[in-house]
Amino acid sequence: MKNTQVIIEHLGLVDYQTCWDYQEKLFQQTVDIKLQKRNQPELITNNYLLLLEHPPVYTLGKSGDMAHLLLNELQLKERNIGFYKINRGGDITFHGPGQLVGYPILDLENFFTDIHRYLRFLEEAIILTIAEFGLVGTRSSGETGVWLDVGTPFARKICAMGVKASRWVTMHGFALNVNTDLGYFDHIIPCGIRGKGVTSMKAELGKEISMEEVKEKFTKHFLTLFEATL
C-alpha cells in the first residue's frame, strides 16, 4: 500500500548534530518498516519533510575534499562555526541562520523509484518558489542545485543540494539562501566549484525576505510536484 501523505515538521533553529541524529532515526524507522513489509504487506511507511535553520556550520559530503575548507580547526572555533563530515553526496557547503534547510525523509516507493527525478523535483520546487519572488532560477548542467544567470560570467548558486538514499528512502536535502550571511562562504570553495559565486534571495532583492512566506510557498510546490498531501 502506498502512502503519499507527508508529515511536515517545522523545527526552527536546531543544532546540526541533533538534527542529523533525528534524520537518522526517522530514516532507520522507515527502512525497518520496509523490511517488515515483506511479511506484513499491509504496513505503510511515513514520509517526512523537516524544515529548519542551523547555527553556523560547514558540512562535507562523503566524496568531498577537505582542501575546500579554507579554515583550520582553531579558526573554526574562534568564529564559533561547526564542522561535520557527513554521509550525503556532494562536497562542502555552509548552513546558518537565514537559510531555509529542508530534509525530506521519503520512501520513494510511495511516489516513484527514480533518484534523478527526485533531485529534479527538489530543484523544481525551489525554482517555482523563488519565481514567486521575481527570481529566475535554473539548473546548471552537471551540477545539482539551483542557480541564477547560468551560462554567464555572473552565474551564482542560490540553493545547494546533497542527498543520501538507501532502499529508496531519502535523507539530507537542500539549503536555500534566503537571508543568509554570505560572508561565511568566503571560507570555503562552495560545493567544490571554483569561480562561481553564491547568492541569497535578500542579496538579489535588496530586502529581508519572510522565511515563513518562503516555507509556505515551497511546501505548496513540493506537495504539488510529488502529488502528495499533508
Phi, psi and chi 1 to 4 in degrees:
 res  aa     phi    psi   chi1   chi2   chi3   chi4
   1 MET       -  133.1 -175.4 -177.7  -62.9      -
   2 LYS   -93.9  142.7  -68.3 -171.2  176.6 -175.6
   3 ASN  -123.3  110.6  171.1   27.9      -      -
   4 THR  -102.3   15.8   56.5      -      -      -
   5 GLN   -81.9  145.5  -74.8 -169.9  -42.1      -
   6 VAL  -122.0  128.7  177.2      -      -      -
   7 ILE   -90.1  115.7  -61.0  164.8      -      -
   8 ILE  -100.3  126.6  -62.8 -178.9      -      -
   9 GLU  -118.6  123.8  -62.9 -172.0   19.7      -
  10 HIS   -96.7  107.1  -62.6  -89.8      -      -
  11 LEU   -97.2   -7.1  -58.6 -177.9      -      -
  12 GLY    70.7 -146.6      -      -      -      -
  13 LEU   -88.7  116.4 -175.4   68.4      -      -
  14 VAL  -136.0  137.3   58.4      -      -      -
  15 ASP   -54.2  141.8  172.2   73.9      -      -
  16 TYR   -61.6  -48.3 -170.4   85.0      -      -
  17 GLN   -62.2  -41.0 -176.2   68.6   61.4      -
  18 THR   -59.0  -43.5  -59.2      -      -      -
  19 CYS   -73.1  -36.5 -168.4      -      -      -
  20 TRP   -62.2  -43.9 -171.4   11.2      -      -
  21 ASP   -60.4  -40.4  -69.6  -15.5      -      -
  22 TYR   -66.9  -42.4 -174.9   48.2      -      -
  23 GLN   -57.3  -47.8  -79.6 -165.3   78.2      -
  24 GLU   -59.5  -39.2  -68.6  -82.6   11.8      -
  25 LYS   -63.0  -48.8  176.8 -174.7  169.9 -175.1
  26 LEU   -65.2  -40.5  -63.7  176.5      -      -
  27 PHE   -59.2  -49.7  176.5   87.5      -      -
  28 GLN   -67.1  -38.1 -165.2   56.7   52.0      -
  29 GLN   -58.7  -42.1  -76.2  177.1   -8.9      -
  30 THR   -67.4  -45.2  -53.5      -      -      -
  31 VAL   -61.1  -42.6  169.7      -      -      -
  32 ASP   -61.2  -41.8  -71.6  -13.3      -      -
  33 ILE   -63.4  -39.9  -68.9  169.6      -      -
  34 LYS   -62.2  -37.7  -65.4 -170.7   73.9  167.1
  35 LEU   -68.2  -37.3  -66.6  174.0      -      -
  36 GLN   -68.3  -27.7  -67.0  168.6   31.8      -
  37 LYS   -63.3  -19.5  -78.8 -179.6   73.5  170.3
  38 ARG   -59.9  -35.2  -66.1  171.6 -179.0  173.7
  39 ASN  -103.7  -16.6  -61.1  -43.2      -      -
  40 GLN  -131.2   75.8  -62.9  171.8  -89.0      -
  41 PRO   -61.4  -13.8   17.9  -29.1      -      -
  42 GLU   -77.8  -12.2   72.6  -81.5    4.6      -
  43 LEU   -67.0  148.4  -68.9  176.8      -      -
  44 ILE  -123.3  151.6   62.8  168.6      -      -
  45 THR  -101.2  146.5   49.9      -      -      -
  46 ASN   -88.9  157.4  -71.5  -34.7      -      -
  47 ASN  -120.7  138.7  -52.5  -70.7      -      -
  48 TYR  -127.3  148.8  -59.8   88.8      -      -
  49 LEU  -130.6  111.5  172.7   60.6      -      -
  50 LEU   -94.8  124.6  -48.5 -179.1      -      -
  51 LEU  -117.2  130.4  -65.1  175.4      -      -
  52 LEU  -165.9  179.3   56.3  124.9      -      -
  53 GLU  -129.4  155.2  -62.2  173.8   59.9      -
  54 HIS  -115.7  151.2  -74.4  -54.3      -      -
  55 PRO   -63.0  164.3  -18.0   30.8      -      -
  56 PRO   -55.6  126.5  -27.1   36.3      -      -
  57 VAL  -158.6  140.9   62.1      -      -      -
  58 TYR  -103.0  138.5  -63.6  120.1      -      -
  59 THR  -126.7  139.8   66.9      -      -      -
  60 LEU  -117.0  122.2 -176.7   71.7      -      -
  61 GLY   -69.0  167.4      -      -      -      -
  62 LYS   -63.8  -23.9   59.1 -173.0  178.4 -176.3
  63 SER  -103.2   11.5   57.5      -      -      -
  64 GLY   -77.5  167.9      -      -      -      -
  65 ASP  -114.7  120.8 -174.6  -18.1      -      -
  66 MET   -58.0  -24.3  -87.3  -62.8  -64.8      -
  67 ALA   -65.1  -15.4      -      -      -      -
  68 HIS   -82.7   -5.3  -64.4  153.7      -      -
  69 LEU   -95.3  120.4  172.4   62.8      -      -
  70 LEU   -97.7    9.0  -52.7  179.2      -      -
  71 LEU  -117.9  147.8  -62.3  175.5      -      -
  72 ASN   -91.4  178.9   61.0   34.0      -      -
  73 GLU   -59.8  -42.0 -167.8  173.2  -21.0      -
  74 LEU   -64.4  -43.4  178.4   61.0      -      -
  75 GLN   -64.3  -36.7  -69.2  169.3  -38.6      -
  76 LEU   -62.3  -44.4  -73.2  170.7      -      -
  77 LYS   -64.3  -42.3 -168.2  171.8 -177.6 -179.7
  78 GLU   -61.4  -34.0  -72.8  172.9  -14.6      -
  79 ARG   -92.7    0.1  -68.5  168.6  170.3   79.9
  80 ASN    58.5   45.7 -158.9   26.4      -      -
  81 ILE  -113.5  130.8  -53.5  172.2      -      -
  82 GLY   -80.8  165.7      -      -      -      -
  83 PHE  -148.6  133.3  173.7   73.4      -      -
  84 TYR  -139.5  136.5  -68.0   90.7      -      -
  85 LYS   -89.8  127.4  -69.2 -177.7 -180.0  179.1
  86 ILE  -130.3  176.5   60.5  172.8      -      -
  87 ASN  -102.7   27.9   58.3   -9.7      -      -
  88 ARG   -97.3  171.5   60.8  159.9  170.3   78.2
  89 GLY   -76.6  172.8      -      -      -      -
  90 GLY    92.7  178.1      -      -      -      -
  91 ASP  -104.1 -132.0 -154.9  -76.7      -      -
  92 ILE   -97.5  144.2 -163.9  164.9      -      -
  93 THR  -148.3  171.9 -165.5      -      -      -
  94 PHE  -116.1  141.1  167.7   75.1      -      -
  95 HIS  -123.4  142.0  -62.7  -52.5      -      -
  96 GLY  -168.3  175.4      -      -      -      -
  97 PRO   -55.8  145.6  -23.5   34.0      -      -
  98 GLY    85.2    2.9      -      -      -      -
  99 GLN  -113.8  129.7 -176.8 -173.3   68.7      -
 100 LEU   -84.9  114.2  175.8   59.8      -      -
 101 VAL  -104.0  133.1  176.7      -      -      -
 102 GLY  -125.7  127.1      -      -      -      -
 103 TYR  -119.0   97.5  -63.2  133.6      -      -
 104 PRO   -80.8  123.1   -9.8   27.6      -      -
 105 ILE  -107.5   91.3  -66.4   96.9      -      -
 106 LEU  -113.2  145.0  -53.1 -178.5      -      -
 107 ASP   -90.9  101.8  178.0    1.4      -      -
 108 LEU   -62.9  -17.8  -72.0 -178.7      -      -
 109 GLU   -68.5  -12.3  -71.6 -170.1  -55.8      -
 110 ASN   -79.8  -14.9  -73.7  -35.8      -      -
 111 PHE  -125.2  -69.5  -57.1   96.9      -      -
 112 PHE  -164.2  150.6   49.0   78.3      -      -
 113 THR  -104.9   79.4   50.0      -      -      -
 114 ASP  -156.2  104.7 -175.1  -28.9      -      -
 115 ILE   -66.1  -37.6  -67.4  -64.1      -      -
 116 HIS   -64.7  -42.2  -68.4  -72.7      -      -
 117 ARG   -63.1  -38.7 -175.4  179.0  174.9 -167.5
 118 TYR   -58.9  -48.9  170.0   66.8      -      -
 119 LEU   -62.4  -41.0  -75.9  166.2      -      -
 120 ARG   -65.0  -35.0  -59.8  -62.0   81.5   78.5
 121 PHE   -67.6  -40.4  -88.3   24.1      -      -
 122 LEU   -62.0  -45.1  -75.3 -174.0      -      -
 123 GLU   -60.9  -44.1  -70.3  167.3  -15.5      -
 124 GLU   -63.4  -38.0 -171.4   64.7   18.6      -
 125 ALA   -62.8  -37.7      -      -      -      -
 126 ILE   -70.2  -44.7  -64.8  -66.1      -      -
 127 ILE   -57.5  -44.4  -71.3  168.1      -      -
 128 LEU   -68.1  -34.9  -67.7  170.5      -      -
 129 THR   -66.4  -51.0  -62.8      -      -      -
 130 ILE   -71.8  -22.7   65.5  174.6      -      -
 131 ALA   -62.0  -31.4      -      -      -      -
 132 GLU   -68.3  -15.0  -65.3 -153.7   46.7      -
 133 PHE  -104.0    6.2  -65.9   86.2      -      -
 134 GLY    90.9   13.4      -      -      -      -
 135 LEU  -104.1  137.1  -65.3  173.8      -      -
 136 VAL   -99.9   99.9 -179.1      -      -      -
 137 GLY   -93.3  147.0      -      -      -      -
 138 THR  -141.3  172.3   55.6      -      -      -
 139 ARG   -93.9  156.0  -63.6  174.5  178.8   85.7
 140 SER  -116.8  124.0  179.4      -      -      -
 141 SER   -53.2  125.6  179.7      -      -      -
 142 GLY    81.2    1.1      -      -      -      -
 143 GLU  -130.0  121.0  -60.4  165.4  -23.2      -
 144 THR   -72.2  164.6   56.1      -      -      -
 145 GLY   105.0 -174.1      -      -      -      -
 146 VAL  -123.9  135.7  176.4      -      -      -
 147 TRP  -126.6  162.7  -59.3   71.9      -      -
 148 LEU  -116.8  145.4  -53.6 -177.2      -      -
 149 ASP    54.3   43.6  -69.3  -25.2      -      -
 150 VAL   -62.2  141.4  168.8      -      -      -
 151 GLY    87.2    4.0      -      -      -      -
 152 THR  -121.0  166.8   77.0      -      -      -
 153 PRO   -65.4   -9.6  -20.0   32.6      -      -
 154 PHE  -105.1   16.3  -50.7  106.0      -      -
 155 ALA   -56.8  134.0      -      -      -      -
 156 ARG  -148.6  144.3   54.0 -149.1 -178.6  -83.4
 157 LYS   -91.5  134.4 -179.6  177.3  -88.7 -168.3
 158 ILE  -110.9  -18.5 -163.4  166.2      -      -
 159 CYS  -145.0  122.4 -179.2      -      -      -
 160 ALA   -97.3  152.2      -      -      -      -
 161 MET  -139.7  146.0  -70.6 -175.7 -175.3      -
 162 GLY  -163.0  127.1      -      -      -      -
 163 VAL  -130.2  163.1  -56.2      -      -      -
 164 LYS  -126.9  143.8  172.7 -169.3  171.9 -177.9
 165 ALA  -143.1  138.1      -      -      -      -
 166 SER  -147.2  133.2  177.4      -      -      -
 167 ARG    53.2   33.5  -62.8 -177.3 -173.9  -86.9
 168 TRP    66.8   19.6  -63.2  114.2      -      -
 169 VAL  -106.3  132.3 -179.1      -      -      -
 170 THR  -102.0  158.0   67.3      -      -      -
 171 MET  -156.0  176.9   63.9  179.1  -72.1      -
 172 HIS    60.2 -165.5  -61.7  -63.2      -      -
 173 GLY   169.4 -118.3      -      -      -      -
 174 PHE  -131.2  161.9   69.2   86.3      -      -
 175 ALA  -138.7  107.8      -      -      -      -
 176 LEU   -99.1  122.2  171.9   62.5      -      -
 177 ASN   -76.7  108.1  -65.0  -34.7      -      -
 178 VAL   -97.7  -71.8 -178.9      -      -      -
 179 ASN  -118.1   27.7  -58.4  -52.4      -      -
 180 THR   -63.0  141.2  -42.1      -      -      -
 181 ASP   -73.7  106.3  178.9   -8.5      -      -
 182 LEU   -73.6   -9.8  -60.9  176.5      -      -
 183 GLY   -61.0  -27.9      -      -      -      -
 184 TYR   -63.5  -26.5  -74.9   99.4      -      -
 185 PHE   -74.6  -12.0  -70.8   95.9      -      -
 186 ASP   -69.3  -16.6  -65.6  -20.3      -      -
 187 HIS   -99.6    8.7  -55.0  -58.3      -      -
 188 ILE  -140.4  166.5   60.3  172.3      -      -
 189 ILE  -101.3   94.9  -61.3  168.8      -      -
 190 PRO   -55.3  126.4  -22.9   33.8      -      -
 191 CYS    58.9   14.4  -55.9      -      -      -
 192 GLY    74.3   13.4      -      -      -      -
 193 ILE  -104.5  115.2  -59.4  166.9      -      -
 194 ARG   -85.4  149.0  -62.3  177.2 -175.5  -87.1
 195 GLY    81.4    7.4      -      -      -      -
 196 LYS  -125.1  140.1  -72.1 -172.2  178.7  178.6
 197 GLY   -85.3  174.7      -      -      -      -
 198 VAL  -124.2  144.0  176.7      -      -      -
 199 THR  -139.0  178.3 -168.6      -      -      -
 200 SER  -138.6  164.9   68.0      -      -      -
 201 MET   -61.9  -40.1  -64.6  176.3   70.5      -
 202 LYS   -62.4  -44.1  178.7 -178.9  178.5 -180.0
 203 ALA   -64.1  -38.0      -      -      -      -
 204 GLU   -73.9  -36.7  -64.1  -62.9  -37.5      -
 205 LEU   -99.7   -9.6  -61.7  170.5      -      -
 206 GLY    72.4   22.7      -      -      -      -
 207 LYS  -158.5  158.5   61.2 -178.8 -179.3 -179.6
 208 GLU   -65.4  137.7 -164.7   89.1    2.4      -
 209 ILE  -108.7  139.3  -52.4  -59.8      -      -
 210 SER   -68.5  115.8  164.4      -      -      -
 211 MET   -63.0  -37.4 -176.6   66.6   80.0      -
 212 GLU   -62.8  -38.9  -70.2  -52.4  -51.1      -
 213 GLU   -67.7  -40.4 -168.5  177.1   -9.6      -
 214 VAL   -63.3  -45.6  174.8      -      -      -
 215 LYS   -60.3  -42.5  -74.7 -166.5  -74.4 -170.1
 216 GLU   -62.4  -45.4 -179.1 -174.9  -45.6      -
 217 LYS   -70.2  -40.1  -67.4 -177.4 -173.4  -54.9
 218 PHE   -61.6  -45.8  172.6   80.1      -      -
 219 THR   -57.9  -42.9  -60.4      -      -      -
 220 LYS   -58.5  -48.8  174.2 -174.1   67.2  177.1
 221 HIS   -70.6  -37.4  -66.7  -58.3      -      -
 222 PHE   -59.9  -48.8  178.8   89.1      -      -
 223 LEU   -64.5  -39.0  -66.7  173.4      -      -
 224 THR   -64.5  -48.2  -60.5      -      -      -
 225 LEU   -64.0  -40.1  -74.7  162.8      -      -
 226 PHE   -87.4    2.4  -76.3   87.9      -      -
 227 GLU    50.1   47.2  -62.4 -178.8    1.1      -
 228 ALA  -110.6  164.8      -      -      -      -
 229 THR  -127.5  165.7   56.8      -      -      -
 230 LEU   -81.1      -  -72.9  172.4      -      -
